[in-house]
Amino acid sequence: YDGILVSGDIVHDEPEGYRHLRDLLAGTDIPVMCLPGNHDDPAALQAALSDPPFSALGHILLGAGLLIGLDSTVPGEVGGFLAESELQRLEWCLTHHPGVPTVVALHHPPVSLGSRWLDAIGLAEPERLFAITDRFAQVRAILFGHAHQAYARRRRGVLLVCAPATSAQFLPGSDDFAMDDRPPGWHVLTLAADGDVQSAFRWLDPA
């Protein structure tokens, strides 16, 4: 792998957990980008996970592409929103890396997942995000977490992917909160120099 993306809710309201993640992955020789989720403490995350190989948010070149991490958290809220400063940073990165195949990542889903309770706590006003990404052809994928389930669709040729949780999964398509029986999982994205993008989900063997 060229890099690891941890898409938020790294801890469940327990900042001491950041040190555990740091200890687990500190020996890797590849970049690890960590995004804040609604259960994270952004200041504690930044303090614990900013030294190499870690980065909190920002943008990094990985292999043939560019990864841009955005902060969609709102203090005290479960749902998400992208502040104007984050959108401006996104546009700046895309403008200054023309032609580089790009992956944009945030915690909250910017699209409906067909689950009433989850869709109510996704990204508010996602059209503000798409108003920028639609203008830059180098954006090949938008990755997110929050929903504890595997999801992959295309929108205007851009792959939208929700990674399954490395913990418990939520039941897809449920109107109310419900758990799935799938094991922990993760997502593998392959981005080629020509912009071709391939996506695969992996699941932990329960045995």
Secondary structure per residue as TSV (DSSP state, phi and psi in degrees):
chain	resnum	aa	ss	phi	psi
A	1	Y	-	360.0	148.0
A	2	D	-	-86.5	-21.3
A	3	G	-	-171.4	167.0
A	4	I	E	-123.9	133.5
A	5	L	E	-112.3	124.4
A	6	V	E	-107.0	111.6
A	7	S	-	-91.4	23.2
A	8	G	S	111.0	169.5
A	9	D	-	51.6	49.6
A	10	I	-	-65.8	-34.4
A	11	V	S	-125.4	166.8
A	12	H	S	-107.7	77.9
A	13	D	S	61.5	27.7
A	14	E	-	-133.4	92.2
A	15	P	T	-57.8	-23.6
A	16	E	T	-62.0	-21.2
A	17	G	H	-65.7	-21.3
A	18	Y	H	-63.5	-35.4
A	19	R	H	-65.7	-33.8
A	20	H	H	-65.1	-45.8
A	21	L	H	-62.4	-42.3
A	22	R	H	-59.2	-42.5
A	23	D	H	-67.4	-35.7
A	24	L	H	-66.4	-38.7
A	25	L	H	-110.7	0.4
A	26	A	T	-62.9	-26.1
A	27	G	T	-81.6	-5.3
A	28	T	-	-73.2	151.9
A	29	D	S	-107.3	19.7
A	30	I	S	-120.8	154.5
A	31	P	-	-64.5	145.9
A	32	V	E	-127.0	111.3
A	33	M	E	-95.9	129.8
A	34	C	E	-116.3	122.8
A	35	L	-	-102.1	145.3
A	36	P	-	-79.0	142.3
A	37	G	-	-115.7	-179.0
A	38	N	T	-67.8	-18.3
A	39	H	T	-93.3	-1.4
A	40	D	S	-90.8	159.1
A	41	D	-	-104.7	101.3
A	42	P	H	-54.3	-38.5
A	43	A	H	-68.4	-42.6
A	44	A	H	-67.8	-37.7
A	45	L	H	-61.2	-47.5
A	46	Q	H	-60.9	-40.9
A	47	A	H	-67.8	-37.1
A	48	A	H	-88.9	-26.1
A	49	L	S	-128.1	47.9
A	50	S	-	-116.8	-14.8
A	51	D	S	-87.4	144.6
A	52	P	T	-50.5	138.1
A	53	P	T	-87.2	9.5
A	54	F	E	-89.8	152.7
A	55	S	E	-144.0	142.4
A	56	A	E	-105.8	111.6
A	57	L	S	64.6	-148.2
A	58	G	E	75.0	-158.3
A	59	H	E	-145.0	143.7
A	60	I	E	-140.8	145.8
A	61	L	E	-85.6	127.4
A	62	L	E	-129.0	113.4
A	63	G	T	58.2	-122.2
A	64	A	T	-88.7	-2.4
A	65	G	E	-130.9	-178.6
A	66	L	E	-119.7	134.4
A	67	L	E	-113.0	125.2
A	68	I	E	-115.7	121.6
A	69	G	E	-103.3	130.4
A	70	L	-	-115.3	150.1
A	71	D	-	-98.0	109.5
A	72	S	-	-103.4	9.7
A	73	T	-	-80.1	151.3
A	74	V	-	-126.4	120.2
A	75	P	T	-51.7	127.0
A	76	G	T	80.7	0.0
A	77	E	-	-116.2	149.6
A	78	V	S	-83.5	-40.0
A	79	G	S	-74.8	173.2
A	80	G	B	-120.1	165.0
A	81	F	-	-161.1	140.4
A	82	L	-	-97.6	115.0
A	83	A	-	-63.2	156.8
A	84	E	H	-58.4	-34.7
A	85	S	H	-64.1	-34.8
A	86	E	H	-69.8	-40.2
A	87	L	H	-65.9	-38.4
A	88	Q	H	-65.5	-38.5
A	89	R	H	-65.9	-40.4
A	90	L	H	-59.6	-48.4
A	91	E	H	-63.3	-38.5
A	92	W	H	-62.0	-46.5
A	93	C	H	-61.2	-44.0
A	94	L	H	-67.3	-38.4
A	95	T	H	-66.8	-36.4
A	96	H	H	-90.5	1.0
A	97	H	S	-131.6	57.0
A	98	P	T	-65.2	140.0
A	99	G	T	80.1	-4.3
A	100	V	S	-90.7	118.8
A	101	P	-	-53.5	129.5
A	102	T	E	-126.5	141.0
A	103	V	E	-116.3	128.9
A	104	V	E	-105.8	135.4
A	105	A	E	-131.6	142.4
A	106	L	-	-153.0	173.0
A	107	H	S	-84.4	-45.5
A	108	H	S	-88.4	138.2
A	109	P	-	-62.8	129.0
A	110	P	S	-90.0	5.6
A	111	V	S	-134.0	160.2
A	112	S	-	-70.9	136.5
A	113	L	-	-101.9	3.2
A	114	G	S	75.8	24.3
A	115	S	-	-128.5	111.9
A	116	R	H	-55.0	-46.8
A	117	W	H	-72.2	-35.7
A	118	L	H	-73.7	-38.3
A	119	D	H	-64.3	-24.7
A	120	A	T	-74.3	-14.5
A	121	I	T	-124.5	27.9
A	122	G	S	-85.1	-152.4
A	123	L	B	-83.1	122.3
A	124	A	S	-74.3	143.3
A	125	E	S	51.9	54.0
A	126	P	T	-64.4	-18.7
A	127	E	H	-61.4	-24.0
A	128	R	H	-67.9	-36.1
A	129	L	H	-68.9	-48.7
A	130	F	H	-67.5	-26.3
A	131	A	H	-61.8	-26.9
A	132	I	H	-89.6	-52.0
A	133	T	H	-63.2	-30.0
A	134	D	T	-66.3	-19.9
A	135	R	T	-87.9	-10.6
A	136	F	-	-120.5	108.9
A	137	A	T	-66.2	-17.0
A	138	Q	T	-75.7	-12.3
A	139	V	E	-72.3	116.1
A	140	R	E	-108.1	-21.2
A	141	A	E	-155.9	149.8
A	142	I	E	-124.8	120.4
A	143	L	E	-110.0	146.0
A	144	F	E	-153.9	171.5
A	145	G	-	-128.0	-128.1
A	146	H	S	73.6	-37.6
A	147	A	S	-93.8	-4.1
A	148	H	-	52.8	46.5
A	149	Q	S	-164.4	157.3
A	150	A	-	-83.4	133.2
A	151	Y	E	-151.2	133.4
A	152	A	E	-147.6	122.2
A	153	R	E	-144.5	165.7
A	154	R	E	-113.3	141.6
A	155	R	E	-130.4	115.0
A	156	R	T	51.8	39.6
A	157	G	T	84.2	-6.4
A	158	V	E	-96.3	130.6
A	159	L	E	-77.6	127.8
A	160	L	E	-111.1	122.6
A	161	V	E	-133.1	130.8
A	162	C	E	-105.2	124.3
A	163	A	-	-79.2	141.3
A	164	P	-	-64.5	159.6
A	165	A	-	-77.8	148.9
A	166	T	S	-81.4	8.6
A	167	S	S	-122.7	-126.0
A	168	A	-	-86.8	154.6
A	169	Q	-	-105.4	148.0
A	170	F	B	-93.2	150.5
A	171	L	-	-74.7	119.0
A	172	P	T	-62.6	144.5
A	173	G	T	75.5	10.3
A	174	S	-	-85.6	138.0
A	175	D	S	-72.1	-36.0
A	176	D	S	-119.9	165.8
A	177	F	-	-53.5	128.1
A	178	A	-	-154.9	145.0
A	179	M	B	-95.3	146.3
A	180	D	-	-97.7	163.0
A	181	D	-	-100.3	10.9
A	182	R	-	-71.7	150.9
A	183	P	-	-77.6	174.2
A	184	P	-	-55.4	149.5
A	185	G	E	-149.2	-179.0
A	186	W	E	-155.8	173.2
A	187	H	E	-123.6	139.4
A	188	V	E	-116.9	123.7
A	189	L	E	-113.8	131.3
A	190	T	E	-114.5	120.2
A	191	L	E	-119.3	118.5
A	192	A	-	-90.6	163.9
A	193	A	T	-63.2	-26.6
A	194	D	T	-86.6	4.8
A	195	G	S	92.9	-6.4
A	196	D	-	-63.9	135.8
A	197	V	E	-127.4	134.4
A	198	Q	E	-123.6	144.3
A	199	S	E	-130.9	139.9
A	200	A	E	-148.7	141.3
A	201	F	E	-101.2	143.4
A	202	R	E	-124.9	143.0
A	203	W	E	-125.6	138.9
A	204	L	-	-67.2	133.1
A	205	D	-	-68.3	117.2
A	206	P	-	-63.4	-17.0
A	207	A	-	-73.8	360.0
